[in-house]
Amino acid sequence: MPDAERDTSCGLHLFWDEAVTAYDFGPGHPMDPARLSLTMRLVESLGLAAGPGVTVRAAPPAGESTLRLVHTAEYVEAVKFAAAHPERQDTRHGLGTDDNWAFPAVHSASALIAGQSVAAAEAVWRGETPHAVNFAGGLHHAMPDRASGFCVYNDPALAIARLLELGAERIAYVDVDVHHGDGVQEAFWGDPRVLTVSLHEHPATLFPQTGWATETGGPGAEGSAANLPLPAGTGDAGWLRAFHALVPELLAAFRPQVLVTQHGADTHLEDPLAHLAVTVDAQRAIAEELHGLAHEHAGGRWLALGGGGYAVVDVVPRTWTHLVATAAGRPVDPATETPESWRAEVYRRTRRPAPLRMTDGARPVWRDFDAGYDPADRLDQAILATRRAVLPHHGLLP
C-alpha cells in the first residue's frame, strides 16, 4: 500500500541504558559494544532523541521469572555461575566457548538488554506508545538451554513470550539479520499464535546452518515459520525483491496484533562475518517498509530491535539511527552529513574516520516478483521454494 494511504502517525519510546555496553565479550571479539554507544551518540547528535513524540527510557533487568518464559531455570543458573567463574568453560550451555566468552557481567548485562526489550513490548501492547526501539536487543540465537552465536538471553523471544502472557493472540516476527533467527523460531516452533519470518544468507554458507525453506513450523503450527535463504552475494535489488515477494503477503494473511522486527546490520557488503552485499540505503528502505506494514496490518504496534552487525563504525550506527528516525516518524534524508561532533567522537574512540554521510550513495530498486520469474536465477529459485512451502498454509497461492 502506498505510504499516502497508510496511517503512519508516530510516537516512539527509545529504550536505552548506557549500562548495556557492559555486554562485552572482550578485546578481539566481533560483538564490540562501541557499536551501541556510537549509535546512540549519532541518534543524539542528529536531534532524534529530543524530537517531538520521542521518549528515551531505561528499564530494569529482566528478572528470573521473566527469563524463564523462554529459558530453563538450569540455564539461568549456569549463566550466573559463568559470571562468577568466567575462566570456566561450559560447553553444555554454550558458555566460555569461542563465540560466547564468559565475562563477569554476562548475566547482568544480558538480563538488562532483555529487560529493555520486554519493557518495550509491554509499552507497545499497553498503548503507551505505538512504536518502541531497543537497538541493543535482537539477540536471536540464544536457545532455551544454551548460549549461541554471541547471544546469551534471547530478548526477542522473551518480548514475544511476554506479549503472549499479556494476552496477545497473533504476533508476527520478521528477522532481516544476515543469520537465520533460529532461537526465536525454536522458541515458538509449535505455537500457531506466533509467525516467525526470517530472510538470511543460505545455511550452506553461513552460521547457524539452519533456516531452510522446508522449515515451516511444528505439528499444529504448520506455516507458522517462513524461511527465505538467500544466495551469497545477494545485493540490494535481490534482497528487496525477496522481502517484497514474501513478507507483505504473509503479514496481510496473518493479521498480527503486534509486529516485532529484528534489524541485524550484518547484511551489509562491508560486514566481515557474512557474504551478502546490501547497502545502508537498502537497510533503511526495509525499515521504512516494516514501519508501514506495522501500521497497515498491526494497528501501528511495532517493536523494533537491533541484532548483528560487525562493521562497527561504517555501518551499524547509521543503519540503526535510520531505524530510530523511521520509528520516530522523522526519517533522515540519506544525503544528510553526519555531524562533525559525532565524527570526532568516532575518531577519539576508535582512531578510525567516520562516514561522512548517512548514505552509501545507493538508490535501491527491485523488480517485483509478480512481474516475472526467472527459473534459472538462484534467487528466484529460493523465493519460489519458500512461497511454495509456506503460502498454501495461509490460503495463498505460491
N, C-alpha and C positions, 0 to 999 in steps of 0.2 A: 504494500500500500504506500503511495507517495506520502512524504512527510507532511505535506499540506493537509492531508486527510486524517492525520493522527493527532490525538490529544497528547502532546509531549510536554505539558506543564511539569515543572520540576521543583523538587526540593531535595536536598541531599544531606545525609549525615555521613561525614567522612570520619571513619574510626582510625585514630592514630594515638599511639603512646610511644614516645621515644625509646622506652624500655624494650620494645620488640626487637631492637637491634642487638639485644643480648642473644638472640638466636644466631649464634656464631660458632661454626664448626672449627674455626681457627685459620691461621695463615695457610694459604695454598689451596683451601677448599673452594670450589666454584661458587658456593652459595655465600657470596660476600654481602654482609649486612649493609655495606655502603650503598648498595642499590636502593635500599629502603629510605635511608636518610637523604640521599641525593634526590630521590623522587619527591619527598616531602618539601625539601628546600626549593625545588623547582615549582611545585604547586604554590608555595607561599610567595615566591618571588614574582610569579605571574598574577598575583592577587586573587587566586581562586579560593583560598581558604577563608578569606574575609568577604567573599562575594555574597550578594543577596540570596537568601534561601539556603545558605550553606552553614551547617553546624559541625564543628570539629569536636569529636567526643572521644573519650577513652573509657574502656570497660574493664572490669576486674578479670583476673584469670578465670578460666573455666574450672569449676570445682569438680570433685571426683564423681558426683552423681551425674553431672553433665558429660564428662569424658566417657562414662560408662554407657552412655546412649549408643556409642559405636564401639568403644574399646573394651577389652576384657579387664577385669579387676587385676588379674595377674600381670597383664602388660603394663598397666599404670604403675603398679608397684615396681616392675622391672625398670621403668624409666626413672623413677625416683632413686632406685638403687644405683643406676648408671650415673646420675647426677652426683651422688655421694662418692662413687668409686669410678671416676672416668677412665682410670687405667685398665679397667676390666673389659674384656670383650664378651658380648652376649649374643652370639650368632643366632641363637634360637629366637631371640626377639629383635634381631636386626640392629643391635646397638654395639658401638665400638667397631663397626665394620669400615671398609674403605669409603663407602658412601655416607654412612651415618656415624661419624665420630662422636664419642661421648664427651660431654663437657659439663662443667658444674651447673650451668643454667639450663641444661637440656630439658628438665621438666618445667621449670618456672617460665621460661621464655616460650616454650611450646604451648603451655596452658594459657599464657597471656595472648598469644596470637589467636588461639581457638576462642578465647573469651570475646575478642573483638568481633569475630565472625558470628558467633552465637548472638551476641547483643545486637549486631546489625540485623540479623534475621528477625529477632523479636521486634525491633523498631519498625521494620517494614510491615510485618504481619499486624501489628497493633495500630497501624495507621499514623505513627508518629512522623513518618517521612515516606514519600513514595520510593525513594532510592537510597541505598546505602552502599558504601565502598569500603573495603578493607584490603588495600593492595599488599599488605604484609601477609595476607592469607593465600589460600589456593593450594595448600599442601596436600595434593590429591592422591599421593601414592601410599600413604600410611594405611596399613591394614589393621583389622581389629586387634591382632595379637602381635604385630611386629612393625618396626620402622622400615621404610623402604624409600629409595630414591630421594634422599635429603629431607624426607618428611617423617616427623615423629608422631604428631597427632593430626588427624585428618579433619581440619577445620571445615571444609565444605560439607563433608558428610555429617559432622556434628551440627552444623547450622541447619541442614535439611532435616535431620532427626529431631531437632528442637521444633522446627515448623510443624512436623507431623504431631509432635506431642501437644502443640498448641491448637491443633485441630485442622490443619491444612489437609486437604484430600487429594490435591493434584499439584505436584511440584515438578517443574522441568529444570534440568541441569544441563547447561551447554558448556563444553570444555573445548577451548581452541588452543590450548597448550600444544607444543610440538610432540609431547609424550602422551600416551594414552592415559585417560583418567581412570586408571584401574582400581584404585582404592574406593572411589565413590561408586563405581559400578558394582564392585564386590559387596559393598555395604547394603545396596538396595537391589541386588540381583533378582530376588524373588518378590519384590514389592511393587505391585502394579500402580501404586499411588505416585511413584517417582519415575520419571522418564529421564534417563541419562543419555546424552548425545556427546560423542567425542570425535573431533577431527584431529588427526595426528599423523606423524610420519609412519610409514608402513612398519609393522612389527618385525619384518625380516631384516630391517636395517637399524633399528633403534630400540633401546630400553623402553618399556619393560617386556617387550616381545609378546604383548597381548593387544587386543583391540582389533581382531579380525572382523570382517563384515558379518560372519556367521554367528558372532556373539550377540544374541538378541534378547536375553532375559531368561530367567529360570521358569520352572513349571508354575503355571498360574499367572505368570507375568510376561508372557511372550510378547515381544515388541516393545518392552519397556527399556531396552538398551539398543542404541544405534551407534555403530562404529564405522567411520569412513577413513580407512588407512590410505594415506597419500604417498605417491611415489617420491623418493628422494629427489631433490632438485625442483620440486613444485614451487612456482613463484606466485606473484600477486594474482595474475589472471586465473590460474588454476585453482588457487586457494579460495578465491572469492566465488568462482564457478561452483566448486564443490559445496561450499557453505550454502549458497542460494539454491542449489539443487536438492537440498535435504532439509535444512533447519526450518525455514518459514512454513513449509507444508506440514511438517511434523508438529510444530507448535500450534498451528491452526487446528489440527485434528485433535490434539491432546487437551487444549484449552486449560493451561495451567493457571492456578491461582497466584503463584509466585514464580518468577524466573530467577534462577541462580546461575551465574556465569563465572567461568574461570578464564583469565586472560593472560596465560603464560606468554611472555615476550620472546621465548626461545624459538619461535618460528622464523625469526629474523635471519637474513642472509649472513649477518656477521656473528651469529651466535656460535660459540666454539664447541658446543656439545651435540649439535644436530645438523641436518642436511637439507632443510628447506631454504627457500630464497625469497622470503617475504620482506616487505619494507614496513617502516613505521607508518607510512601512509595507508597501507592496506590494513594494518592492525587498527588504526584509527577508524577506518571505514567499517570494520566489523563491530567495533564498539558502538558506533552510531546506529548500525543496523539492529543490534541487540537492544539498544535503548528503544528504538521504535517498536520492535517486536514485543517488548515488555508492555508498552502502552496499548498495543493492538490486541494482545492476547491474555495479559495477566493483570489488567486494571492498573498498569503502571508500577506494580510491585516488583522491584528489581534489586537484587543483591549481587554486586559485582566484586570479584576477588582477583588478586594477583595470581602468582604462580611461579613457573620457572622463568629463566631469563638471566644469562650469564655474560652478556655484553654490558657490563655494569655501568659504564659511563656513556657510551654512544647510543644505547638503545633503551634500556629499561626505564630510566627517568622520563624520557619523552613519551614513550608508549603509555605508561601509567598516568602521566599528567594529562594526556589526551583523554584517557578513560575518566578521570575525575572531572575534567571540564565537560565532557559529554553528559555525564550523570548529573552535573550541576545545571545543565541547560545553558552553558556558556562555552560552546565549542571554541577552541583556539584555532585561529587561522594557521594552517600549516606553514605559511610564509613568515610567521612571526619569528623574530630573532629571540634567541634565548637571552635572558637578562645577563648583563655583564657581571652583576654581583654573583649570580649562580655560577657562571663560568670561572670566576675567581675562586669560589668555594670548591669547585671540582678540582682545579689545579692544586689548591692548597692541600686537599685530602689525598689526591692520587698522583700528583705530578704528571697528569695527562691533560691534553687540551680537550675541552668540551665541544660538542657540536654547536654550530653557530645558529642553526635554525631548527624549528620544530618539525621539519620535513626531511625526507631523504631525496626530495625532488621528483618523486614518482607521482603519476596520475593514474591510480588503479582503475582498470576497466576489466570487464569479463564478458564472456559470451554466455547467454542464458542456456541452460541445458535443454529447455523446451525448443530452442531454435535449431537443434540438431545434435546428433550423437555420432562420434567417430569410433567405430568398432576396433580400429587399430591403435587408438590412443590409450595409453595405460591409465591416465587419469579418468577418462570416460569409462573405461572398464571398471575401475574402482567405484565410481559413482553409481553405475548401474547395478553392480553387485550389492551395494548397500541398500539401494532403493528396493531391489527385488527381495532382499532378506527382511526388510523392516516394514515398508509401507503397507503391504497387504494386511498386516496385523492391525492396522489403523483404518482399514476400509478404503485404502488409497491404491491407485494404480501405480505399478513400478515405472 
